Amino acid sequence: MKESNLKYNNKGRVSFYIIRKLISFAVPLFILLFTLNSCQDMLETDNDSMVYNPELNMKTDSVFSALGIAQAMQQLADQYFYIGELRGELVTVDEAVTNKNLKELANYSANMDNAYDSSYVFYKVINNCNYYLAHRDSTLKTGSTNVVIDEYIAVAAWRAWAYLQLARIYCGNAEGLTIPFYTEPLTSISQIEAKAADPACQKNLSQIVDALAPELELLLERYPNTKVPSIGTSVFDIGKTNWGANKSIDMSRIFVPVQVILGDMYLETAQYDKAAKKYADYLCKYGVISEYYTSFRMRDYYTVPVDFSSDFNQLTDNYVSIYGNTASSGDVVTYIPMAVSSQRGKTTSIPLSFGYDYYSINNSSDCPRVENIQIQPSKVFYELMDSAYFYYYPTSYDGQAVNTSYPTRVKNFKAGDGRASITSQYRYVDMAILYRNPSDTTRVYVRKVINANVYLYRASTIYLHLAEALNAMGYTDVAFAILKNGISTYLESLVKKPTRDSEGKIVLNEDGTPRIEAYKYMSQKSVDMLGTTLPFLNAQYRETFTADKVYGIHAHGSCTYNRKENELAQSAKGSRATALGSQMNTHYLPESVIGEKLKEIARTYDISVGTSKADSIAAMQDILCDEYAKEFAFEGRRFYDLQRLARHFNEAGTWGADFGSKWFAKKLEGNKPQKNLYDPRNWYLPFK
């Protein structure tokens, strides 16, 4: 049969052609990435280095097999990133220099000829996972210790992640759209033919979650102490770029934690209570807090007040360290690390498309830049970031010296969100997310991508997804707290309770109502929930989530400025510092922020909005969408967030059953889409 007769049908089933390619690469021919005695050569080999072990019954098989799947993950990295970033509104392409495939993704005209429309790279991961899970002996022990179960569960999580991405890219829950689904390895043409003819093998997003989640839940129930595998020393040097940068990777961070992928599966399908519990389980069990990562706008971009800029050199800017060239950046949970050269493994085109020639042979102290930048920040991105206020303590002078008493007055300045920090001065480049060419200010380089890593999960991802789930459950104040203060014991001090005088009597306002301090916004019900339904503040974990260590995520870009020499600085760290910085300014409290968002939505979409709990939840969902943009821009995930939030707007129906579709289309109008995005079926790529 000719190849042209084998490729595709109009129902989106996997073609014989694609699956035959899968078989040619799939287990039982596993990729052997390296030997344990040659760790520095990790990720160097090509797809022709294979071993045959159909039984997978040796204790060391797990290592080699898992690393073979890791290499398959590398092969989907560019596609995952480009679809996620270009089909969002935070980047723009250049008609003159951007390649055709990327432009088609951005304007929603991509068809099955597009280089980045290929389910094959995801099914390659899935088929290898299927083989492993079908054949791996998961009972092998050394003494009383099961030596393979962590890897076994990690492979099951990888498979779930790959299926979730396929559903996000090709179907969601849109009417009439499905993707092929199978959990056994396909190793023969007869199997392929049977799958192609079986309607039961076609599933949408919800059906995929229903099929995969129970098995993952059972594994967690049986092995509650499972963790992502740690291979050997965990951190390995994988070589040096041609221009001189060393690169190392943390092997424990190539895996997806099973609790996190379960949380995402439940979040996508609006099972919010289950999602929240899975995220909380991971964060609490492994002590993952929302840490101190702050950024600010560079001086050459904005002129800031004198009492702020005079202490410029004392400001700490460590948000950019998340994307540094280290194996174990604090906020990163899962990444796909790409090779430093084609001789050492799978390379990526992502840095080059943003103007950085990662594979240049020119020696440089920084990643060499090119003139033709294919992808740059969009006008929408700048407008969103420029609208943010920066909160700070003004320095106070008595005419001769700085006042050493801790300032209680907080000011705000519309400097923009620091996560869009931009500089054209080379001496500040290590503190900036964006670098603007001083000789041509139209060229802006995104420094998040220069280390050739594709970030799948950060601690911030998990916290913001938790906020999304909690908000949908009605805990809008907790969702807001994740942005403002972070989840810590300090939230117990923010419960809205009447103020009492020295004698214990309730202080009344002029109208006779109890006086509640303006900065307090938490309900007792929500705080109680964080110590019961979710365990953050219970006796077991409250020492982990203490006020002095936890920061709100919004503070990454609009943080409080604390002078180190102030006498009370030690008592104003963490949640307290974030609280002090914004509590005294009503611009960043739930009532005012949600109120402003409701006005914005009414104005933008020409609809009537109310003041009900449902209205507040919907508005907070849009606020979280803005925070996703600020925190995760240029990390390859914007489309995946937009399609989920749009579906949930439609499903909730607070402002009509089609509001999510209108919202999605409005978000993407700057991309000049070639399809009608009011129809959810057009959000997704044609299946190939």
C-alpha positions as CSV (number, residue, x, y, z in Angstrom):
1,M,0.0,0.0,0.0
2,K,1.3,3.4,-0.9
3,E,2.3,5.8,1.9
4,S,-0.1,8.4,0.6
5,N,-3.0,6.1,1.3
6,L,-1.8,5.5,4.9
7,K,-1.4,8.9,6.5
8,Y,-4.6,10.4,7.8
9,N,-8.3,10.1,7.9
10,N,-10.9,12.8,8.8
11,K,-11.6,11.4,12.2
12,G,-8.1,12.1,13.4
13,R,-7.0,8.5,14.0
14,V,-3.3,7.8,14.1
15,S,-2.2,6.7,10.6
16,F,-0.5,3.5,9.8
17,Y,2.4,5.6,8.6
18,I,2.9,7.3,11.9
19,I,2.6,4.2,14.0
20,R,5.0,2.3,11.8
21,K,7.5,5.1,12.6
22,L,6.6,4.6,16.3
23,I,7.4,0.9,16.1
24,S,10.7,1.6,14.4
25,F,11.8,3.6,17.4
26,A,9.7,2.0,20.2
27,V,10.6,-0.5,22.7
28,P,11.5,-3.4,22.8
29,L,14.3,-1.3,21.2
30,F,15.1,1.1,24.0
31,I,17.5,3.9,23.6
32,L,20.7,3.5,25.7
33,L,21.7,7.1,26.6
34,F,24.8,6.4,28.5
35,T,26.5,4.0,31.0
36,L,26.6,4.8,34.7
37,N,30.4,4.9,34.4
38,S,30.3,7.7,31.8
39,C,27.9,10.2,33.3
40,Q,29.4,13.2,31.5
41,D,28.4,11.7,28.2
42,M,24.7,11.9,29.1
43,L,22.4,12.9,26.3
44,E,25.2,12.4,23.7
45,T,24.0,9.4,21.8
46,D,21.6,9.2,18.9
47,N,18.6,7.0,18.3
48,D,20.6,4.2,16.8
49,S,22.2,3.2,20.2
50,M,19.8,0.6,21.5
51,V,19.6,-2.5,23.7
52,Y,17.1,-5.3,23.5
53,N,15.6,-6.5,26.8
54,P,12.0,-7.5,26.3
55,E,11.5,-8.7,29.9
56,L,13.0,-5.7,31.8
57,N,13.6,-7.9,34.8
58,M,17.0,-6.7,35.8
59,K,17.4,-4.0,38.5
60,T,19.4,-1.7,36.3
61,D,16.9,-1.9,33.3
62,S,14.9,0.8,34.9
63,V,17.6,3.4,34.7
64,F,18.4,2.8,31.0
65,S,14.7,2.6,30.0
66,A,13.8,5.8,31.9
67,L,16.6,7.7,30.2
68,G,15.5,6.5,26.8
69,I,12.1,8.1,27.5
70,A,13.9,11.2,28.6
71,Q,15.5,11.5,25.2
72,A,12.1,11.1,23.6
73,M,11.0,14.0,25.8
74,Q,13.8,16.1,24.3
75,Q,12.5,15.4,20.9
76,L,9.1,16.9,21.7
77,A,10.5,19.9,23.5
78,D,10.5,22.4,20.7
79,Q,7.0,21.5,19.5
80,Y,5.6,21.7,23.0
81,F,7.2,25.1,23.5
82,Y,6.3,26.7,20.2
83,I,2.7,25.6,20.2
84,G,2.3,26.8,23.8
85,E,4.0,30.2,23.2
86,L,3.1,31.2,19.6
87,R,-0.6,30.4,20.0
88,G,-0.8,32.8,23.0
89,E,-0.9,36.6,22.9
90,L,2.4,37.5,24.7
91,V,4.7,37.2,21.7
92,T,4.8,38.6,18.2
93,V,6.4,37.4,15.0
94,D,8.2,39.3,12.3
95,E,6.6,38.9,8.8
96,A,10.0,39.4,7.2
97,V,12.2,37.1,9.2
98,T,10.0,34.6,11.2
99,N,9.8,31.2,9.5
100,K,6.6,30.1,7.9
101,N,5.8,27.3,10.5
102,L,6.0,29.7,13.5
103,K,3.9,32.4,11.7
104,E,1.2,29.8,11.0
105,L,1.1,28.7,14.6
106,A,0.7,32.4,15.7
107,N,-2.1,33.2,13.3
108,Y,-4.0,29.9,13.7
109,S,-3.6,28.9,10.1
110,A,-1.3,25.9,10.7
111,N,-2.4,22.7,8.9
112,M,-1.0,19.2,8.8
113,D,1.9,20.4,6.7
114,N,3.2,22.5,9.6
115,A,6.5,21.2,11.0
116,Y,5.3,21.6,14.5
117,D,2.0,19.8,14.0
118,S,3.0,16.2,14.8
119,S,1.5,13.9,17.3
120,Y,4.3,11.5,16.6
121,V,6.7,13.0,19.0
122,F,4.2,12.6,21.9
123,Y,3.2,9.1,20.9
124,K,6.8,8.1,20.8
125,V,7.0,8.9,24.5
126,I,3.7,7.2,25.1
127,N,4.5,4.0,23.3
128,N,7.8,3.7,25.1
129,C,6.1,4.3,28.4
130,N,3.5,1.7,27.5
131,Y,6.1,-0.9,26.8
132,Y,7.9,-0.1,30.0
133,L,4.8,-0.3,32.1
134,A,3.6,-3.5,30.5
135,H,6.9,-5.4,30.9
136,R,8.7,-3.9,33.8
137,D,9.0,-6.1,36.9
138,S,8.0,-3.6,39.6
139,T,8.5,-5.9,42.5
140,L,12.4,-6.0,42.5
141,K,13.9,-5.3,45.8
142,T,17.3,-4.9,47.5
143,G,16.7,-6.2,50.9
144,S,13.3,-4.8,51.9
145,T,13.6,-1.8,49.6
146,N,11.7,-1.7,46.2
147,V,14.4,-0.4,43.9
148,V,12.2,0.3,40.8
149,I,8.9,1.6,42.0
150,D,9.9,5.3,41.9
151,E,11.0,4.9,38.3
152,Y,7.8,2.9,37.5
153,I,5.5,5.6,38.8
154,A,7.6,8.3,37.1
155,V,7.1,6.6,33.8
156,A,3.4,6.4,34.4
157,A,3.4,10.2,35.2
158,W,5.4,10.8,32.0
159,R,2.7,9.0,30.0
160,A,-0.1,11.0,31.6
161,W,1.8,14.2,30.9
162,A,2.2,13.3,27.2
163,Y,-1.5,12.5,26.9
164,L,-2.5,15.7,28.6
165,Q,-0.4,17.7,26.2
166,L,-1.9,15.9,23.2
167,A,-5.4,16.7,24.5
168,R,-4.5,20.3,25.1
169,I,-3.1,20.6,21.6
170,Y,-5.6,18.6,19.5
171,C,-9.0,18.4,21.2
172,G,-9.8,19.6,24.7
173,N,-13.5,18.7,25.1
174,A,-14.5,20.4,21.9
175,E,-17.4,18.8,20.2
176,G,-16.4,16.1,17.7
177,L,-12.7,16.2,18.5
178,T,-10.8,13.2,20.0
179,I,-7.3,11.7,19.8
180,P,-6.2,8.0,19.7
181,F,-5.7,6.5,23.1
182,Y,-4.1,3.2,24.0
183,T,-2.2,2.0,27.0
184,E,-0.6,-1.2,25.6
185,P,2.6,-1.0,23.4
186,L,1.9,-1.2,19.7
187,T,4.5,-3.6,18.2
188,S,2.6,-5.1,15.2
189,I,0.6,-4.0,12.2
190,S,-2.3,-6.1,13.3
191,Q,-2.5,-4.1,16.5
192,I,-2.4,-0.8,14.6
193,E,-5.2,-1.9,12.3
194,A,-7.4,-3.0,15.3
195,K,-6.8,0.3,17.0
196,A,-7.6,2.3,13.9
197,A,-11.0,0.5,13.6
198,D,-12.0,0.7,17.2
199,P,-14.1,3.8,18.1
200,A,-13.4,3.1,21.8
201,C,-9.8,4.1,21.2
202,Q,-10.8,7.7,20.4
203,K,-11.0,9.9,23.5
204,N,-11.3,13.5,24.4
205,L,-9.7,15.3,27.4
206,S,-12.1,14.2,30.0
207,Q,-12.2,10.6,28.9
208,I,-8.4,10.5,28.9
209,V,-8.3,11.7,32.5
210,D,-11.0,9.2,33.5
211,A,-8.9,6.4,32.0
212,L,-5.5,7.4,33.5
213,A,-6.2,9.0,36.8
214,P,-7.4,5.9,38.7
215,E,-4.2,4.0,38.0
216,L,-2.1,6.9,39.2
217,E,-4.3,7.2,42.3
218,L,-3.9,3.5,43.0
219,L,-0.1,3.8,42.7
220,L,-0.1,6.7,45.1
221,E,-2.3,4.8,47.6
222,R,0.0,1.8,47.5
223,Y,3.3,3.8,47.6
224,P,2.5,7.0,49.4
225,N,6.1,7.9,49.9
226,T,7.0,7.8,46.2
227,K,9.3,10.5,44.9
228,V,10.8,11.3,41.6
229,P,13.9,9.1,40.9
230,S,17.4,10.3,41.7
231,I,19.9,8.7,39.4
232,G,23.4,8.3,40.6
233,T,24.8,11.6,41.9
234,S,21.8,13.3,40.5
235,V,23.7,16.4,39.2
236,F,25.8,15.8,36.1
237,D,28.0,17.9,33.9
238,I,26.9,17.5,30.3
239,G,29.5,19.6,28.6
240,K,30.3,23.1,27.4
241,T,28.8,25.2,24.6
242,N,31.0,26.0,21.7
243,W,31.2,29.6,23.1
244,G,32.3,28.5,26.5
245,A,29.4,28.0,28.9
246,N,29.3,24.9,31.1
247,K,26.0,23.1,31.6
248,S,24.9,20.6,34.2
249,I,21.5,19.0,34.8
250,D,19.8,17.6,37.9
251,M,18.4,14.2,36.9
252,S,15.7,14.4,39.5
253,R,14.2,17.4,37.7
254,I,13.7,15.6,34.4
255,F,10.7,13.8,35.9
256,V,7.1,15.0,36.5
257,P,5.9,14.4,40.1
258,V,2.9,12.2,40.0
259,Q,0.9,14.4,42.4
260,V,1.5,17.4,40.1
261,I,0.3,15.7,36.9
262,L,-2.7,14.3,38.7
263,G,-3.4,17.9,39.9
264,D,-3.2,19.2,36.4
265,M,-5.4,16.4,35.0
266,Y,-8.1,17.3,37.6
267,L,-7.7,21.0,37.1
268,E,-8.2,20.7,33.3
269,T,-11.4,18.7,33.9
270,A,-12.8,21.1,36.6
271,Q,-12.4,18.6,39.4
272,Y,-11.2,21.4,41.6
273,D,-11.3,19.8,45.0
274,K,-9.2,16.8,43.8
275,A,-6.8,19.1,42.0
276,A,-6.2,21.2,45.2
277,K,-5.6,18.2,47.3
278,K,-3.0,16.8,44.9
279,Y,-1.1,20.1,44.6
280,A,-1.2,20.5,48.4
281,D,0.0,16.9,48.9
282,Y,3.0,17.6,46.8
283,L,3.8,21.0,48.3
284,C,3.4,19.9,51.9
285,K,5.0,16.5,51.7
286,Y,8.2,17.9,50.0
287,G,8.2,21.2,51.9
288,V,7.9,23.4,48.7
289,I,7.3,27.0,49.8
290,S,6.7,30.1,47.7
291,E,10.2,31.6,48.0
292,Y,11.7,35.0,47.7
293,Y,12.2,35.8,44.0
294,T,12.0,39.5,43.3
295,S,12.7,41.7,40.3
296,F,12.3,45.3,39.4
297,R,12.5,47.5,36.3
298,M,15.9,48.7,35.2
299,R,16.7,52.4,35.6
300,D,17.3,52.9,31.9
301,Y,13.7,52.0,31.2
302,Y,11.9,54.0,33.8
303,T,12.8,57.0,35.9
304,V,11.8,56.1,39.4
305,P,11.3,58.4,42.5
306,V,14.5,59.7,43.9
307,D,13.9,58.0,47.3
308,F,13.8,54.7,45.5
309,S,16.5,55.0,42.9
310,S,19.0,56.4,45.3
311,D,19.2,53.0,46.9
312,F,19.3,51.2,43.5
313,N,22.4,49.2,44.3
314,Q,20.8,47.8,47.5
315,L,18.0,46.2,45.6
316,T,18.1,42.5,45.3
317,D,17.0,41.1,42.0
318,N,17.1,37.3,42.0
319,Y,14.1,36.4,39.8
320,V,16.4,35.9,36.9
321,S,18.3,33.3,38.8
322,I,15.5,30.9,38.2
323,Y,16.6,30.7,34.6
324,G,20.3,30.6,35.4
325,N,22.8,28.1,34.0
326,T,22.6,25.9,37.1
327,A,21.3,22.4,37.5
328,S,19.2,23.0,40.5
329,S,17.5,26.4,40.4
330,G,15.3,26.7,43.4
331,D,12.0,27.3,41.8
332,V,12.3,24.7,39.0
333,V,10.5,21.4,39.5
334,T,10.6,19.8,36.0
335,Y,12.5,20.8,32.9
336,I,13.6,19.3,29.6
337,P,17.3,20.1,29.3
338,M,18.7,20.3,25.8
339,A,22.2,19.4,24.7
340,V,25.1,21.9,24.5
341,S,25.9,20.8,20.9
342,S,24.7,18.4,18.2
343,Q,27.7,16.2,18.9
344,R,26.4,15.7,22.5
345,G,22.7,15.1,21.9
346,K,19.4,16.6,20.9
347,T,19.6,20.4,20.2
348,T,16.9,23.0,20.2
349,S,16.0,26.0,17.9
350,I,14.3,27.9,20.7
351,P,17.1,30.2,21.8
352,L,17.9,31.1,18.1
353,S,14.2,32.1,17.4
354,F,14.5,34.6,20.3
355,G,17.8,36.0,19.0
356,Y,20.4,33.9,20.9
357,D,22.7,31.7,19.0
358,Y,23.2,29.0,21.6
359,Y,25.1,26.8,19.2
360,S,27.5,29.5,17.9
361,I,31.1,28.7,17.6
362,N,32.1,32.3,18.5
363,N,33.7,32.7,21.8
364,S,31.8,35.1,24.1
365,S,31.2,36.0,27.7
366,D,27.5,35.8,27.1
367,C,25.4,33.8,24.7
368,P,26.0,35.4,21.2
369,R,23.1,37.3,19.7
370,V,21.9,37.5,16.1
371,E,20.2,40.4,14.4
372,N,17.2,38.6,13.0
373,I,14.9,37.9,15.9
374,Q,11.9,35.7,15.0
375,I,10.0,36.0,18.2
376,Q,9.7,39.1,20.5
377,P,7.5,40.3,23.3
378,S,4.2,41.6,22.0
379,K,2.4,44.9,22.6
380,V,-0.1,43.1,24.7
381,F,2.7,41.8,27.0
382,Y,4.1,45.3,27.5
383,E,0.7,46.8,28.1
384,L,0.0,44.2,30.8
385,M,3.3,44.6,32.5
386,D,3.4,48.4,32.3
387,S,0.0,48.6,34.1
388,A,1.5,47.2,37.4
389,Y,2.3,49.2,40.5
390,F,5.6,48.7,42.4
391,Y,5.3,49.0,46.2
392,Y,8.1,50.3,48.2
393,Y,9.2,52.0,51.4
394,P,10.5,55.5,50.9
395,T,13.7,56.4,52.5
396,S,13.3,59.0,55.1
397,Y,15.9,61.8,55.8
398,D,16.0,64.1,58.8
399,G,18.1,66.6,56.8
400,Q,21.5,64.9,57.6
401,A,21.0,61.2,57.7
402,V,18.7,58.3,56.9
403,N,16.0,57.8,59.6
404,T,16.7,54.4,61.0
405,S,13.2,53.7,62.3
406,Y,11.3,51.3,60.2
407,P,9.0,53.2,57.7
408,T,5.3,52.6,58.1
409,R,4.2,54.5,55.0
410,V,4.2,52.5,51.8
411,K,4.1,54.2,48.4
412,N,3.4,52.9,45.0
413,F,4.8,53.9,41.7
414,K,3.6,52.8,38.3
415,A,7.0,51.4,37.3
416,G,5.6,48.3,35.8
417,D,6.0,44.7,36.8
418,G,9.6,43.8,37.4
419,R,9.3,40.4,35.6
420,A,9.5,42.5,32.5
421,S,12.7,44.2,33.6
422,I,14.5,45.4,30.5
423,T,18.0,46.9,30.0
424,S,20.1,48.1,27.2
425,Q,23.1,48.5,29.5
426,Y,25.4,45.5,29.5
427,R,26.4,45.9,33.1
428,Y,22.8,45.3,34.2
429,V,22.1,42.4,31.8
430,D,22.4,39.7,34.5
431,M,19.5,41.4,36.4
432,A,17.1,41.7,33.4
433,I,14.7,39.4,31.8
434,L,14.8,41.4,28.5
435,Y,17.8,42.9,26.8
436,R,17.2,45.8,24.3
437,N,19.8,46.4,21.6
438,P,21.1,49.9,22.3
439,S,21.8,50.5,18.6
440,D,18.3,49.3,17.5
441,T,15.7,49.5,20.3
442,T,13.2,47.6,18.1
443,R,15.2,44.4,18.8
444,V,14.4,42.9,22.2
445,Y,16.0,39.6,23.3
446,V,14.3,37.3,25.9
447,R,16.9,36.0,28.3
448,K,14.7,33.3,29.8
449,V,15.6,31.0,26.9
450,I,19.4,31.4,26.7
451,N,20.2,28.2,28.6
452,A,18.4,25.9,26.3
453,N,16.1,24.4,29.0
454,V,12.3,24.0,28.5
455,Y,10.5,24.5,31.8
456,L,7.5,22.3,32.4
457,Y,6.9,23.0,36.1
458,R,8.1,25.4,38.7
459,A,7.0,25.8,42.3
460,S,5.2,28.9,41.1
461,T,3.3,26.9,38.5
462,I,2.0,24.6,41.2
463,Y,1.0,27.4,43.5
464,L,-0.8,29.3,40.8
465,H,-2.6,26.2,39.7
466,L,-3.6,25.6,43.3
467,A,-4.9,29.2,43.4
468,E,-7.0,28.5,40.3
469,A,-8.5,25.4,41.9
470,L,-9.2,27.0,45.2
471,N,-10.8,30.1,43.6
472,A,-13.1,27.9,41.6
473,M,-14.0,26.1,44.9
474,G,-15.1,29.5,46.4
475,Y,-11.9,30.3,48.3
476,T,-11.2,33.4,46.4
477,D,-9.4,35.0,49.4
478,V,-6.9,32.1,49.6
479,A,-6.3,32.4,45.8
480,F,-5.6,36.0,46.3
481,A,-3.4,35.2,49.3
482,I,-1.2,33.0,47.1
483,L,-0.5,36.1,45.0
484,K,-0.1,38.6,47.8
485,N,1.3,36.8,50.9
486,G,1.8,33.2,50.0
487,I,0.4,30.4,52.1
488,S,2.0,30.7,55.6
489,T,1.0,30.9,59.2
490,Y,0.8,34.7,58.8
491,L,-2.6,34.3,57.1
492,E,-3.9,33.5,60.6
493,S,-3.2,37.1,61.5
494,L,-5.1,38.4,58.5
495,V,-8.5,37.0,59.5
496,K,-11.2,39.7,59.4
497,K,-12.0,40.1,63.1
498,P,-13.2,43.1,65.0
499,T,-10.6,45.3,66.5
500,R,-10.5,45.4,70.3
501,D,-9.3,48.0,72.7
502,S,-6.9,47.6,75.6
503,E,-9.9,46.4,77.7
504,G,-10.9,43.8,75.2
505,K,-14.0,45.7,74.0
506,I,-14.8,45.8,70.3
507,V,-14.0,49.2,68.7
508,L,-16.9,50.6,66.6
509,N,-16.9,52.7,63.5
510,E,-18.9,55.9,63.4
511,D,-21.9,54.1,62.0
512,G,-21.8,51.6,64.9
513,T,-20.3,48.6,63.0
514,P,-17.3,46.7,64.3
515,R,-14.0,48.1,63.1
516,I,-12.0,45.7,61.1
517,E,-8.5,46.7,60.1
518,A,-8.5,47.5,56.4
519,Y,-5.6,45.2,55.4
520,K,-7.3,42.1,56.8
521,Y,-9.0,40.1,54.1
522,M,-9.0,36.4,55.1
523,S,-12.1,34.5,56.3
524,Q,-11.9,32.2,59.3
525,K,-13.4,29.5,57.2
526,S,-10.6,29.7,54.6
527,V,-7.8,29.7,57.3
528,D,-9.5,26.7,58.9
529,M,-9.6,24.9,55.5
530,L,-5.8,25.4,55.2
531,G,-5.3,23.4,58.4
532,T,-7.8,20.7,57.8
533,T,-8.9,19.9,54.2
534,L,-5.5,21.0,53.0
535,P,-2.7,20.5,55.6
536,F,-0.5,23.6,55.1
537,L,-1.2,25.0,58.6
538,N,-1.8,21.8,60.6
539,A,0.5,20.7,63.3
540,Q,2.6,18.5,60.9
541,Y,3.5,21.2,58.4
542,R,3.0,24.6,60.0
543,E,6.7,24.9,60.8
544,T,7.5,24.5,57.1
545,F,5.1,27.3,56.1
546,T,6.2,30.0,58.5
547,A,5.7,33.7,57.8
548,D,9.4,34.5,57.6
549,K,10.1,32.2,54.7
550,V,7.1,32.5,52.4
551,Y,6.4,35.2,49.8
552,G,3.5,36.0,47.5
553,I,4.0,35.3,43.8
554,H,2.8,38.8,42.8
555,A,5.8,40.1,44.8
556,H,8.1,38.5,42.2
557,G,7.4,41.6,40.1
558,S,5.7,44.2,42.4
559,C,7.5,43.5,45.6
560,T,8.0,45.4,48.8
561,Y,11.4,47.1,49.2
562,N,12.9,46.5,52.6
563,R,16.0,48.4,53.6
564,K,18.5,46.0,55.2
565,E,19.7,48.5,57.9
566,N,16.2,49.2,59.3
567,E,15.9,48.1,62.8
568,L,12.8,46.0,62.3
569,A,13.9,44.4,59.0
570,Q,14.2,41.0,60.6
571,S,10.6,41.0,61.7
572,A,9.3,42.0,58.3
573,K,10.5,39.2,56.1
574,G,8.5,36.8,54.1
575,S,4.7,37.1,54.2
576,R,4.9,39.9,56.7
577,A,7.1,42.0,54.4
578,T,4.8,41.4,51.5
579,A,1.8,42.2,53.7
580,L,3.2,45.4,55.0
581,G,4.1,46.5,51.5
582,S,0.6,46.1,50.1
583,Q,-1.7,46.1,53.1
584,M,-1.2,49.8,53.7
585,N,-2.1,50.6,50.1
586,T,-5.6,49.7,49.0
587,H,-4.5,49.1,45.4
588,Y,-3.6,45.5,46.2
589,L,-6.4,44.1,48.3
590,P,-9.0,41.6,47.1
591,E,-11.9,44.0,47.2
592,S,-10.2,46.7,45.2
593,V,-8.4,44.4,42.7
594,I,-11.4,42.3,42.0
595,G,-13.6,45.4,41.7
596,E,-11.2,46.9,39.1
597,K,-11.1,43.6,37.2
598,L,-15.0,43.5,37.1
599,K,-15.0,47.0,35.6
600,E,-12.4,46.1,33.1
601,I,-14.3,43.0,32.0
602,A,-17.6,44.9,31.7
603,R,-15.9,47.5,29.6
604,T,-13.9,45.2,27.4
605,Y,-16.7,42.7,26.6
606,D,-19.6,45.1,26.8
607,I,-21.5,42.9,29.3
608,S,-23.2,43.5,32.7
609,V,-21.4,42.0,35.6
610,G,-22.7,41.7,39.2
611,T,-21.2,41.6,42.6
612,S,-22.1,38.0,43.5
613,K,-19.7,35.3,44.7
614,A,-19.8,33.8,41.2
615,D,-18.8,37.2,39.7
616,S,-15.9,37.5,42.1
617,I,-14.7,33.9,41.3
618,A,-14.9,34.7,37.5
619,A,-13.0,38.0,38.0
620,M,-10.4,36.3,40.1
621,Q,-9.9,33.7,37.4
622,D,-9.1,36.5,35.0
623,I,-6.7,38.0,37.5
624,L,-4.9,34.7,37.8
625,C,-4.7,34.6,34.0
626,D,-2.8,37.9,34.2
627,E,-0.5,36.5,36.8
628,Y,0.2,33.5,34.6
629,A,1.2,35.9,31.9
630,K,3.6,37.8,34.1
631,E,5.1,34.8,35.7
632,F,5.4,32.4,32.8
633,A,5.7,34.5,29.7
634,F,8.2,33.1,27.2
635,E,8.2,29.6,28.9
636,G,6.1,27.9,26.3
637,R,2.8,27.5,28.2
638,R,0.5,30.4,27.5
639,F,-1.8,28.6,25.0
640,Y,-2.3,25.7,27.4
641,D,-3.4,28.1,30.2
642,L,-5.7,30.1,27.8
643,Q,-7.5,27.1,26.4
644,R,-8.2,25.7,29.9
645,L,-9.4,29.0,31.4
646,A,-11.6,29.7,28.3
647,R,-13.2,26.3,28.6
648,H,-13.9,26.8,32.3
649,F,-15.4,30.2,31.6
650,N,-17.8,28.6,29.2
651,E,-18.6,25.7,31.6
652,A,-19.2,28.0,34.6
653,G,-21.5,30.2,32.5
654,T,-21.3,33.1,35.0
655,W,-21.5,35.6,32.1
656,G,-23.0,33.3,29.5
657,A,-22.2,29.9,28.1
658,D,-20.1,31.5,25.3
659,F,-18.2,34.0,27.4
660,G,-15.0,31.9,27.4
661,S,-15.1,31.7,23.6
662,K,-15.5,35.5,23.4
663,W,-12.7,35.9,26.0
664,F,-10.4,33.6,24.1
665,A,-11.0,35.3,20.7
666,K,-10.4,38.7,22.3
667,K,-7.2,37.6,23.8
668,L,-5.9,36.4,20.4
669,E,-7.2,39.2,18.2
670,G,-3.7,40.8,18.0
671,N,-2.4,37.6,16.3
672,K,-4.8,38.2,13.4
673,P,-6.1,34.7,13.5
674,Q,-7.1,33.1,10.2
675,K,-9.9,31.0,11.9
676,N,-13.0,32.0,13.9
677,L,-11.9,31.5,17.5
678,Y,-15.4,31.9,18.8
679,D,-15.7,28.2,17.8
680,P,-13.7,26.1,20.4
681,R,-13.0,23.5,17.7
682,N,-10.7,26.1,16.0
683,W,-8.6,26.5,19.1
684,Y,-6.9,23.2,18.4
685,L,-4.5,22.0,15.7
686,P,-5.6,19.6,13.1
687,F,-4.5,16.1,14.2
688,K,-1.4,14.8,12.6
